[in-house]
Amino acid sequence: MSLKYLLIGALTRDRTATGWQQGGTGTFAARALAAWGVATTIITPAHAKLIFDLPSTSTLVRLPSRATATFENRYQGDARTQWLHAAPTQLDWANLAPYWQQASLVHLAPLAQELTTIPPRKLFPQALIGLTAQGWLRHWDSSGRIQPKRWQPTPTELAQIDALVVSDEDVAGDVQLVADWAQHCGLVAMTQGSRGATIWVNAEVQHVAAYPAQVSDPTGAGDVWAAAWFWRIQQGSSALQAADWACQQAALQISGQLI
Amino acid sequence: MLVVVQLIKTRWTVPLGQRPPQLCQGTPERLSVMPLPPNGFVQGAVLHHAEFDETNAYTRPTRANLRTYSDLRHLYHNGLGLRLNTIPQLEVLLRLPEQTISTSLMQLAIGEWGQLSYKTRFGLEREATYTKYVFNITYRAYLDPFVFMRGSPQHTIHLPLEQTP
């Protein structure tokens, strides 16, 4: 099993107009990383009978769960409305095997409250720890309709991670909120769709332009962006260089060229 | 010399209670390599990618693009890789990134073309989405857009569902 890129979070079963599709940050990250020649391990809570379609470069570690995270996405132009139809079992950091402590990159990817806290840094002492916080920036009502939610991490919690990625949609365009997080986390990025991304490196802000792309399917672009950014930084690129490469890979993803 | 790879990806869903088909019948397994690159002259490698799904009843690709590469290392998909041997000969390999040993799937001499296909599945046992991947690969002196439309492949490999790369 690869310890080069360990992703922890829900793989999802997404209801679409044409049937079920596999989703979740792990799906898009693993496929993109496979295209870059990088092996991944995904720890996910999922129903035992669900078969996932992942590249052979990925190892799936399935945690027992009462359900698989099940979403429905509806797009209208750039805007998306989302429903949660089933939530997975929560992961308890205390149950994580010591083997994973050797990982060199850990991507925390909460989507449906399967992760509820940032783990202590000592759990992954050798790793660059990246967080895509999407799942902590939303909640769902009794019908399952997903609504934005304010996430208020403490400075101590943010100090446990090396890099944080959110989208402007996650924070309803609140740049100041993200800038505040950047005071306590060395590397922070806010992806902005066709406008590129804004990154904070030690609280210093910079903008990175998007690459032109003919949108075929916008799903997964943010996940690919985050995976690309984390991977390149872990490999030694500067945050700015890594963000530029991430924008390029996200453009390939939305135009259907990252296969 | 030029390496041309055509990937045709076809997705279909088997609704609950219906029998899974062996293949998605009638969808193309080879296409013309179109559109040609703007300047027409290519060295290195070309990847032609087309996707079909149910949204338009498989009448035309829902996605299609063509990219050029200067280096074969960028042509890497789900553990499949390509290597040019000095003979000269193009070798199609199955290799995981952290493994040093590769399994050779097929070897193509200049002018030959090979076809490799496999399927993947996502879903429950009785309600699943299948994706069929067909790779048409050739190694030749120039880009002939109809290379895969003439004759049959000299080498064919169909991997069963349980042995996808």
Interface residues (C-beta under 8 A of the other chain):
Chain A: S2 K4 R13 A17 T18 G19 W20 Q21 Q22 A34 A35 W36 G37 V38 A39 K49 L50 I51 F52 D53 P55 S56 T57 S216 D217 S255 G256 Q257 I259
Chain B: L7 K9 T13 P15 H49 E51 D53 E54 T55 T62 R63 N65 R67 R73 Y76 H77 N78 G79 L96 P97 E98 T120 R121 F122 G123 L124 E125 E127 A128 T129 T131 T164 P165
